[in-house]
Amino acid sequence: MATTIRTNSSVDDNLAALRQRVSLLATQSDDEALLADVVAMLSGIKMPCEYSKEEFATVLREADEDYKAGRFVSQDELKARYGI
């Protein structure tokens, strides 16, 4: 048990050091989008691209239903649309 406690303490120390370093680097930037992302990450605000396991399963199920119903755009259509 002592090993686990020391490991968790070490992880916490590393996370705290990383948080301090990121905070320092963020204060040296003028990029507002970057700063907003850093603030969101450091404050624990859920990022828009994050899903819980349940949310991800729902999104995958919906995407599968869309695909089966033909509600999608092919890669060739996307390439033609955007000139890729």
C-alpha positions as CSV (number, residue, x, y, z in Angstrom):
1,M,0.0,0.0,0.0
2,A,2.8,2.4,0.8
3,T,4.1,2.0,-2.8
4,T,0.7,3.0,-4.2
5,I,0.6,6.0,-2.0
6,R,4.1,7.1,-3.0
7,T,3.2,6.6,-6.7
8,N,0.1,8.6,-6.4
9,S,2.0,11.3,-4.6
10,S,4.6,11.3,-7.3
11,V,1.9,11.6,-10.0
12,D,0.3,14.4,-8.1
13,D,3.6,16.2,-7.8
14,N,4.3,15.8,-11.5
15,L,0.8,17.1,-12.4
16,A,1.2,20.1,-10.2
17,A,4.6,20.9,-11.7
18,L,3.2,20.5,-15.2
19,R,0.3,22.7,-14.3
20,Q,2.7,25.4,-13.1
21,R,4.8,25.2,-16.2
22,V,1.7,25.4,-18.5
23,S,0.5,28.4,-16.6
24,L,3.8,30.1,-16.9
25,L,4.0,29.5,-20.7
26,A,0.4,30.7,-21.1
27,T,1.2,34.0,-19.5
28,Q,3.8,34.5,-22.1
29,S,1.4,34.2,-25.0
30,D,-0.9,36.7,-26.8
31,D,-2.9,34.0,-28.6
32,E,-6.4,34.4,-27.1
33,A,-7.6,31.0,-28.4
34,L,-4.6,29.2,-26.9
35,L,-5.1,31.0,-23.6
36,A,-8.8,30.1,-23.6
37,D,-7.9,26.4,-24.1
38,V,-5.3,26.5,-21.4
39,V,-7.8,28.1,-18.9
40,A,-10.4,25.5,-19.8
41,M,-7.9,22.6,-19.3
42,L,-6.5,23.9,-16.1
43,S,-9.9,24.7,-14.6
44,G,-11.3,21.3,-15.5
45,I,-13.9,22.6,-18.0
46,K,-14.9,19.9,-20.4
47,M,-13.6,20.5,-23.9
48,P,-16.1,20.4,-26.7
49,C,-14.5,17.3,-28.2
50,E,-14.5,15.2,-25.1
51,Y,-17.1,12.5,-24.6
52,S,-17.9,10.3,-21.7
53,K,-18.1,6.6,-22.6
54,E,-21.9,6.8,-22.7
55,E,-21.9,9.9,-24.9
56,F,-19.3,8.4,-27.3
57,A,-21.4,5.2,-27.6
58,T,-24.5,7.3,-28.4
59,V,-22.6,9.3,-31.0
60,L,-21.3,6.1,-32.6
61,R,-24.7,4.6,-32.7
62,E,-26.2,7.7,-34.3
63,A,-23.4,7.8,-36.9
64,D,-23.9,4.1,-37.7
65,E,-27.6,4.8,-38.2
66,D,-26.9,7.7,-40.4
67,Y,-24.5,5.6,-42.5
68,K,-27.0,2.8,-42.9
69,A,-29.6,5.3,-43.9
70,G,-27.3,6.8,-46.5
71,R,-27.0,10.1,-44.7
72,F,-23.3,10.8,-45.4
73,V,-20.9,12.4,-47.8
74,S,-18.3,10.3,-49.5
75,Q,-14.6,11.1,-49.4
76,D,-14.7,11.7,-53.2
77,E,-17.6,14.2,-52.7
78,L,-15.6,16.0,-50.0
79,K,-12.5,16.2,-52.1
80,A,-14.5,17.6,-55.1
81,R,-16.3,20.1,-52.8
82,Y,-13.1,21.5,-51.3
83,G,-10.8,21.1,-54.3
84,I,-8.5,18.6,-52.6
